[in-house]
């Protein structure tokens, strides 16, 4: 199965996905990494791993629709069957989501539906929760909203900072995301309304 990973930043989840595929734990390949930020370290990671990249910047397009159309063109060229958002700091439009319905996954550093948005770790810490965690979900046209595939909880310690909590969250992400991808590749996920059943 041809997989594309969309990144905007450091790309540590991209690395975890690429490593899992390379090791043969998941039967597929990262055929493309799409990035919207020329300064993203993720691009360096992809280069090192010998993975094809497409740098597509929003500022080079008149509209978001045109920008997304260019991404779609790149994905279709590589015959992509699964898209994984990994720190891709954009909400994909309804047209994009429709085009790849139930074929887009995202990872979020909190237990959805709590603490949606770009600051899941900070927001959970600021709120004072005792438990937070990681969620892998299908993407729909609302932010951090699609059906949930996997979740793992994590205790928040009294002396946690954003950094210390973040490190433990990322460790879970790097394990949970490849697990969800493996389930998808093996066709073991069945969506029924808001519930994802694992066969």
C-alpha positions in Angstrom: 0.0 0.0 0.0 1.3 3.4 -0.9 1.3 5.8 2.0 1.8 9.6 2.1 2.7 11.5 5.2 1.9 15.2 5.4 4.2 17.3 7.7 4.9 20.9 8.7 7.6 20.6 11.3 10.1 18.3 13.1 8.6 15.1 11.6 9.2 12.8 14.5 5.9 10.9 13.8 6.9 10.8 10.1 10.2 9.1 11.3 8.2 6.6 13.5 6.0 5.7 10.5 8.9 5.4 8.1 10.8 3.2 10.5 7.9 0.9 11.1 7.3 0.4 7.3 11.0 -0.1 6.7 11.2 -2.8 9.4 8.5 -4.7 7.6 6.1 -4.5 10.5 3.6 -2.8 8.2 3.1 -4.1 4.6 3.4 -0.9 2.6 5.7 2.0 1.8 5.9 5.7 2.4 5.8 6.7 -1.2 5.6 10.4 -0.6 6.1 13.1 2.1 4.2 16.3 1.4 5.5 19.3 3.3 4.2 22.9 3.4 7.2 24.5 5.2 10.6 24.8 3.5 12.3 25.0 7.0 10.8 21.8 8.3 13.3 19.3 9.7 10.9 16.6 8.3 12.3 17.3 4.8 15.8 16.4 6.1 14.5 13.2 7.6 12.8 12.2 4.3 15.9 12.9 2.3 18.0 10.8 4.7 15.4 8.0 4.4 15.4 8.2 0.6 11.7 9.1 0.6 10.3 11.3 -2.2 9.2 14.7 -1.1 6.9 17.4 -2.4 7.3 20.9 -1.0 4.0 22.7 -1.6 3.7 26.1 0.1 0.3 27.8 0.6 1.8 31.2 -0.2 2.4 30.1 -3.8 -1.3 29.7 -4.5 -4.2 32.2 -4.8 -6.6 30.1 -2.8 -6.6 27.3 -0.3 -8.5 25.3 -2.9 -5.7 25.7 -5.4 -3.1 24.7 -2.8 -5.1 21.5 -1.9 -5.6 20.7 -5.6 -1.8 20.7 -6.0 -1.4 18.3 -3.0 -4.1 16.1 -4.5 -2.2 16.1 -7.8 1.0 14.9 -6.1 -0.9 12.2 -4.1 -2.6 10.9 -7.2 0.6 10.8 -9.2 2.1 8.4 -6.5 -1.2 6.3 -6.4 -1.5 7.0 -2.6 -4.0 4.8 -0.8 -3.6 6.2 2.8 -2.7 9.7 4.0 -1.3 10.3 7.4 -1.2 13.8 8.9 1.8 14.1 11.1 2.1 17.6 12.6 0.6 19.1 9.4 -0.6 22.4 10.7 -3.6 22.9 8.3 -7.2 21.8 8.4 -8.0 20.1 5.1 -11.0 21.4 3.2 -14.2 19.5 2.7 -13.3 18.8 -0.9 -10.0 17.2 0.0 -11.6 15.1 2.8 -14.3 14.0 0.4 -11.8 13.0 -2.3 -10.0 10.7 0.2 -12.9 9.8 2.4 -11.9 7.4 5.2 -8.4 7.3 3.9 -6.9 10.1 6.0 -5.6 9.5 9.6 -4.4 12.1 12.1 -2.7 11.9 15.5 -3.6 14.3 18.3 -1.7 14.7 21.6 -4.8 14.6 23.9 -7.7 12.3 24.5 -10.3 13.6 22.1 -12.9 15.1 22.2 -11.0 17.0 24.9 -8.4 19.7 24.1 -8.8 20.0 20.3 -6.6 22.2 18.3 -2.9 23.0 18.0 -2.0 23.1 21.7 -3.4 19.8 23.1 -0.5 19.3 25.6 -0.5 22.8 26.9 -4.3 23.0 27.2 -4.5 19.7 29.1 -1.8 20.9 31.5 -3.3 24.4 32.0 -6.7 22.8 32.7 -5.2 20.7 35.4 -6.4 17.2 34.2 -4.9 14.2 36.0 -5.0 12.1 32.8 -4.4 13.0 29.2 -3.1 10.9 26.3 -3.0 10.3 22.6 -5.7 9.8 20.0 -5.4 8.4 16.4 -8.5 9.2 14.4 -10.0 9.4 10.9 -10.1 12.9 9.5 -13.4 14.5 8.5 -14.1 18.1 7.6 -14.1 19.4 11.2 -11.0 19.9 13.4 -10.0 16.9 15.4 -13.5 15.4 15.0 -13.4 12.2 12.9 -14.1 8.7 14.3 -11.5 7.5 16.8 -9.3 4.5 16.0 -7.0 4.2 19.0 -6.4 6.0 22.2 -3.9 5.6 25.0 -4.1 7.4 28.4 -1.3 8.8 30.3 -1.1 10.1 33.9 -0.2 13.7 34.4 2.4 14.1 37.2 2.4 16.8 39.8 5.7 18.3 38.6 5.0 17.9 34.8 6.0 20.8 32.5 4.8 21.1 28.9 8.2 19.7 27.9 8.2 16.7 30.2 4.6 15.8 29.5 5.3 16.4 25.7 8.2 13.9 25.8 6.0 11.1 27.2 3.2 12.0 24.9 5.5 11.8 21.8 6.7 8.4 23.0 3.1 7.1 23.0 2.5 8.7 19.6 5.4 7.0 18.0 4.0 3.6 19.1 0.3 4.2 18.6 0.4 5.8 15.1 2.2 2.8 13.4 -0.3 0.5 15.2 -3.3 2.3 13.7 -1.7 2.4 10.3 -1.1 -1.4 10.5 -4.8 -1.9 11.3 -5.7 0.2 8.3 -3.3 -1.6 5.9 -4.6 -5.0 7.1 -8.2 -3.8 6.4 -9.1 -4.4 10.1 -11.0 -1.2 10.6 -14.7 -0.8 10.1 -16.4 2.5 10.6 -20.0 2.4 11.9 -21.3 6.0 12.5 -18.8 7.5 15.0 -17.5 4.1 16.1 -14.5 2.4 14.6 -14.6 -1.4 15.2 -11.4 -3.4 15.0 -11.7 -6.8 13.4 
